Amino acid sequence: MAEALSLSKVFNTQAGWYRGDFHAHTNYSDGEHTPDELVEVARAEGLDFIVVTDHNTISAFVEFGDQREVLVIPGMEVTFRDGHFNVFGVEGWSEWMEGFVHDRDIGERPGRAPSDILRQTSALGLLNSLNHPLLEPWEWRDGAAEMGDVHCVEVWNDPSWPDNLEANPKALKLWTKWLNAGCRVTAIGGSDYHRPEPKPGEDKPPERLGLPSTYVYA
């Protein structure tokens, strides 16, 4: 069972501003780095924390071990055709994962919708964050989602991805619209980091962990 990462361990007792990345992948889904390699990249980038958010799997958790320089927060990117969202604070297997969480599997699962899982994870006190909500073809399409189940929105995703030149400003405008409507959703950034160099055939700049960064006072 994946339980090496824990939210009960106190990593740093000093209050202050901490810089991190809320969206990163390992080779347990479609990333290139092993968990240890990802932590080393985070350390080299000067990050205080990262959230590991592999697609529909928590299998990488057991490999992170006892990190002392970079706080690793357990999460998962719930990945369906009608939308992607990160769940923060996942410590191990739970009933809401039934039917779609499998090692290295990012396929569809009949009978499950992102909005259903949003409700379940929110009821458990986990934090939900909509990922790249207006980035085609991975934009959010599940109209049944309730705003009360959405705690964060990724307004700035991987700036190396060409289509984010338009999608990120649109997401920022969407967040502003929500605020004006009284929906108190927290804006964050996420690099959606997978690998240091583009895949063969991709015409884009390299990705960079921590770009963008989010600063958290804790």
C-alpha positions as CSV (number, residue, x, y, z in Angstrom):
1,M,0.0,0.0,0.0
2,A,1.3,3.5,-0.9
3,E,1.8,5.2,2.4
4,A,5.4,6.5,2.6
5,L,4.2,10.1,2.2
6,S,2.3,11.5,5.2
7,L,0.6,14.7,6.1
8,S,1.1,14.1,9.8
9,K,4.9,14.7,9.7
10,V,6.0,18.2,10.6
11,F,8.5,19.3,8.0
12,N,9.3,22.8,9.1
13,T,7.9,24.7,12.2
14,Q,9.0,28.1,11.0
15,A,6.1,30.3,9.6
16,G,6.9,32.1,6.4
17,W,6.5,32.2,2.6
18,Y,7.4,29.0,0.8
19,R,7.8,28.6,-3.0
20,G,6.6,25.5,-4.7
21,D,4.9,23.7,-7.6
22,F,1.5,22.2,-7.4
23,H,1.6,20.1,-10.5
24,A,4.3,17.5,-11.3
25,H,4.5,14.0,-12.7
26,T,6.9,11.0,-12.3
27,N,7.5,8.0,-14.4
28,Y,4.7,6.3,-12.6
29,S,2.3,8.0,-15.1
30,D,3.6,9.9,-18.1
31,G,6.6,11.7,-16.6
32,E,10.2,10.9,-17.3
33,H,11.8,11.2,-13.8
34,T,11.8,8.8,-11.0
35,P,10.5,10.1,-7.7
36,D,14.0,10.7,-6.4
37,E,15.1,12.4,-9.6
38,L,12.0,14.7,-9.4
39,V,13.0,15.7,-5.9
40,E,16.5,16.4,-7.0
41,V,15.2,18.7,-9.8
42,A,13.1,20.5,-7.3
43,R,16.1,21.0,-5.0
44,A,18.2,22.3,-7.9
45,E,15.4,24.8,-8.7
46,G,15.4,26.0,-5.2
47,L,11.8,24.9,-4.5
48,D,10.6,24.5,-0.9
49,F,7.8,22.0,-1.9
50,I,6.3,20.1,-4.7
51,V,3.0,18.2,-5.1
52,V,3.3,14.9,-6.9
53,T,0.2,14.6,-9.1
54,D,0.5,11.5,-11.4
55,H,-2.4,10.6,-13.6
56,N,-4.9,8.3,-11.8
57,T,-2.2,6.6,-9.6
58,I,-0.6,7.0,-6.2
59,S,2.0,4.3,-6.8
60,A,4.9,6.7,-6.7
61,F,4.3,7.6,-3.1
62,V,6.2,4.6,-1.7
63,E,9.4,5.7,-3.4
64,F,9.8,9.2,-2.0
65,G,11.0,8.1,1.4
66,D,12.2,10.6,4.0
67,Q,12.8,13.9,2.2
68,R,14.7,16.6,4.2
69,E,15.3,19.4,1.8
70,V,12.1,19.5,-0.3
71,L,8.7,18.9,1.1
72,V,6.8,16.4,-1.1
73,I,3.0,16.7,-0.8
74,P,0.9,13.7,-1.9
75,G,-1.6,14.3,-4.6
76,M,-3.1,12.9,-7.8
77,E,-4.3,14.2,-11.1
78,V,-7.8,12.8,-11.6
79,T,-7.8,12.4,-15.4
80,F,-10.9,11.9,-17.5
81,R,-12.1,13.0,-20.9
82,D,-14.3,15.7,-19.4
83,G,-11.7,17.3,-17.3
84,H,-8.5,17.0,-15.2
85,F,-8.3,18.1,-11.6
86,N,-5.7,17.6,-8.8
87,V,-6.5,16.3,-5.4
88,F,-4.2,17.5,-2.7
89,G,-3.6,15.6,0.5
90,V,-4.0,12.0,-0.7
91,E,-2.2,9.7,1.7
92,G,-3.3,6.3,0.5
93,W,-6.0,4.2,-1.1
94,S,-9.6,5.4,-0.5
95,E,-13.0,4.3,-1.7
96,W,-13.4,7.3,-4.0
97,M,-10.6,5.9,-6.1
98,E,-12.5,2.7,-6.8
99,G,-12.9,1.9,-10.5
100,F,-10.4,4.3,-12.1
101,V,-7.1,4.4,-10.1
102,H,-4.7,1.9,-11.6
103,D,-0.9,1.8,-11.9
104,R,0.2,3.6,-15.1
105,D,-3.4,3.7,-16.4
106,I,-4.9,7.0,-17.6
107,G,-7.9,5.6,-19.5
108,E,-11.6,6.3,-19.1
109,R,-13.8,4.5,-16.6
110,P,-17.5,4.0,-17.4
111,G,-20.0,5.3,-14.8
112,R,-17.7,7.8,-13.3
113,A,-17.6,11.6,-13.9
114,P,-15.1,14.2,-12.6
115,S,-17.9,16.0,-10.8
116,D,-18.8,12.9,-8.9
117,I,-15.3,12.5,-7.7
118,L,-15.0,16.2,-6.9
119,R,-18.0,15.8,-4.5
120,Q,-16.5,12.8,-2.8
121,T,-13.1,14.2,-2.3
122,S,-14.4,17.5,-1.1
123,A,-16.7,15.8,1.5
124,L,-13.5,14.0,2.8
125,G,-11.8,17.4,3.4
126,L,-9.3,17.0,0.5
127,L,-8.5,20.0,-1.6
128,N,-9.5,20.0,-5.3
129,S,-7.9,22.1,-8.0
130,L,-9.1,22.3,-11.6
131,N,-6.2,21.9,-14.0
132,H,-5.7,24.0,-17.2
133,P,-9.5,24.5,-17.4
134,L,-9.5,26.2,-20.8
135,L,-6.6,24.4,-22.5
136,E,-7.9,22.4,-25.4
137,P,-8.3,19.4,-25.8
138,W,-7.9,18.9,-22.0
139,E,-10.3,21.7,-21.0
140,W,-12.9,21.2,-18.3
141,R,-16.2,20.0,-19.8
142,D,-18.2,18.6,-16.9
143,G,-21.0,21.0,-16.4
144,A,-22.4,19.2,-13.4
145,A,-19.5,20.3,-11.1
146,E,-20.5,22.4,-8.1
147,M,-18.4,25.4,-7.3
148,G,-18.5,24.5,-3.6
149,D,-16.4,21.4,-4.4
150,V,-13.7,23.5,-6.3
151,H,-11.1,25.0,-3.9
152,C,-8.4,26.0,-6.3
153,V,-8.0,26.7,-10.0
154,E,-4.8,26.5,-12.0
155,V,-4.8,29.9,-13.7
156,W,-1.3,29.5,-15.1
157,N,-0.2,26.1,-16.5
158,D,3.1,25.1,-18.2
159,P,4.2,28.2,-20.2
160,S,6.3,26.1,-22.5
161,W,3.1,24.6,-24.1
162,P,2.3,26.8,-27.1
163,D,-1.5,26.8,-26.7
164,N,-1.2,28.1,-23.1
165,L,-0.3,31.5,-24.6
166,E,-4.1,31.9,-25.0
167,A,-5.4,29.4,-22.5
168,N,-3.7,30.8,-19.5
169,P,-5.0,34.4,-19.8
170,K,-8.5,32.9,-20.5
171,A,-8.2,30.9,-17.2
172,L,-7.2,34.1,-15.4
173,K,-10.2,35.9,-16.7
174,L,-12.4,32.9,-15.7
175,W,-11.1,33.1,-12.1
176,T,-11.8,36.8,-12.0
177,K,-15.3,36.2,-13.2
178,W,-15.8,33.6,-10.4
179,L,-14.5,36.1,-7.8
180,N,-16.9,38.7,-9.0
181,A,-19.7,36.2,-8.7
182,G,-18.7,35.5,-5.0
183,C,-16.9,32.2,-5.6
184,R,-13.9,32.3,-3.3
185,V,-11.6,29.9,-5.3
186,T,-7.8,30.2,-4.8
187,A,-5.7,30.8,-7.9
188,I,-2.5,28.8,-8.2
189,G,0.1,27.9,-10.9
190,G,1.4,24.6,-11.9
191,S,4.2,23.6,-14.3
192,D,2.6,20.3,-15.2
193,Y,6.2,19.1,-15.4
194,H,6.8,15.9,-17.2
195,R,10.4,16.0,-18.7
196,P,13.3,18.4,-19.1
197,E,13.4,18.2,-22.9
198,P,10.6,18.1,-25.5
199,K,9.6,14.8,-26.9
200,P,10.7,14.0,-30.4
201,G,8.6,16.0,-32.9
202,E,7.5,18.6,-30.4
203,D,8.2,22.2,-31.4
204,K,8.3,23.9,-28.0
205,P,10.7,25.2,-25.4
206,P,11.9,22.9,-22.6
207,E,9.7,22.5,-19.5
208,R,10.9,23.7,-16.2
209,L,9.8,22.5,-12.7
210,G,8.7,25.5,-10.7
211,L,7.7,27.6,-13.7
212,P,5.3,28.9,-12.7
213,S,5.8,28.9,-8.9
214,T,3.2,29.4,-6.3
215,Y,4.1,31.1,-3.0
216,V,2.3,29.9,0.1
217,Y,2.4,31.4,3.6
218,A,2.4,28.6,6.1
